[in-house]
Amino acid sequence: MSKPHFGEDTLNWVWNRCVNDAFIKSAAAGSLGYLGTRFFMKQSKSLFGASWPIYLTVGMALGLAWHNCEREFQNALTIPCEDTKVKKSKINVSEEWL
């Protein structure tokens, strides 16, 4: 899918990418946290006793998704400038260095 050309469509496209990114990352991290809890933690008698790895991994995933979303919005909201020509400096190299 190509990027849209209008501003409203661009923001909608970026917003959809951010929501999808957060959902996918939190689901994957939650499942990894659950597997880590089941394989590496001792069984607790309480329901939420050994669930801190799930909360930790989901929190880290949402933090990463937030950071990616901020970067996506900053890139989407920048105004493209005209191409500027960069002056290249000429380096004088004598022939004995060649």
C-alpha positions in Angstrom: 0.0 0.0 0.0 1.4 3.3 -1.0 1.4 6.4 1.2 -1.5 8.8 0.6 -1.0 12.3 -0.7 -3.4 14.4 1.3 -2.7 15.5 4.9 -5.9 14.0 6.4 -5.3 10.7 4.7 -1.7 10.6 5.8 -2.6 11.1 9.5 -5.3 8.4 9.2 -2.8 6.1 7.6 -0.2 6.8 10.4 -2.8 6.4 13.1 -3.9 3.0 11.7 -0.3 1.9 11.6 0.2 2.9 15.2 -2.8 1.1 16.5 -1.9 -2.1 14.6 1.7 -1.9 15.8 0.6 -1.5 19.4 -1.9 -4.4 19.1 0.6 -6.8 17.5 3.4 -5.9 19.8 1.3 -6.2 23.0 -0.2 -9.5 21.9 3.2 -11.0 21.1 4.7 -9.7 24.3 1.8 -10.9 26.4 2.1 -14.4 25.0 5.8 -14.4 25.6 5.3 -13.2 29.1 2.7 -15.9 29.7 5.1 -18.6 28.4 7.9 -17.2 30.6 5.5 -17.3 33.5 4.5 -20.9 32.9 8.0 -22.3 32.2 10.2 -20.3 34.6 8.0 -19.3 37.5 6.9 -21.4 40.4 3.1 -21.9 40.5 1.5 -19.4 42.8 -1.7 -20.1 44.7 -3.2 -16.7 43.9 -4.5 -15.9 40.4 -2.2 -12.9 39.8 0.8 -14.0 41.9 3.3 -14.8 39.1 1.9 -12.6 36.4 4.3 -9.7 36.6 6.3 -10.9 33.5 3.2 -10.5 31.4 2.6 -7.0 32.7 6.3 -6.2 32.2 6.5 -7.4 28.6 3.2 -5.8 27.6 4.3 -2.5 29.1 7.6 -2.6 27.3 5.8 -3.5 24.0 3.4 -0.5 24.5 6.3 1.8 25.2 8.1 0.7 22.0 4.9 1.1 20.0 4.5 4.6 21.5 8.0 5.6 20.5 7.5 4.3 17.0 4.2 6.1 16.8 5.8 9.4 17.8 8.5 9.0 15.2 5.9 8.1 12.5 3.8 11.2 13.3 6.9 13.4 13.3 7.9 12.1 9.9 4.4 12.4 8.5 3.9 16.0 9.7 7.1 17.4 8.3 6.8 19.6 5.2 9.0 18.4 2.4 11.4 21.0 1.4 12.8 21.7 -2.0 16.0 19.9 -2.9 18.9 22.1 -2.1 22.2 21.8 -3.9 25.1 21.1 -1.7 28.3 22.7 -2.7 31.1 20.2 -2.8 34.4 21.4 -1.8 37.2 20.7 -4.1 40.2 19.0 -2.6 43.5 19.9 -4.0 45.6 16.8 -4.1 49.1 17.0 -5.5 50.1 14.3 -7.9 52.6 12.8 -5.5 49.8 11.5 -3.4 48.1 9.7 -6.3 
